Amino acid sequence: MPPVVNMHEAKTHLSRLIDQVAAGGEVIIARAGRKVARLVPLEAGVRPKQLGGLKGRIKVPDDFNAPLDDRIIAAFEGRS
């Protein structure tokens, strides 16, 4: 169960509570002893992107950057 802090404590120690939540924690905020809000990480469980994950699985054709055929350009421009 996450810690419960009263409104005064939450206002006084907001930076510390944000650090706790950013590290993966959770905090419940109460007003007059009644739980009213839950402070949670914005993006829980999101891992940083790792480049090169598909290396060796995808083949980019040698003509990938070659100019497109006029017929294909016309189709993209709605002139077909």
Secondary structure, 3 states (H helix, E strand, C coil): CCCEEEHHHHHHCHHHHHHHHHCCCCEEEEECCEEEEEECCCCCCCCCCCCCCCCCCCCCCCCCCCCCCHHHHHHHCCCC
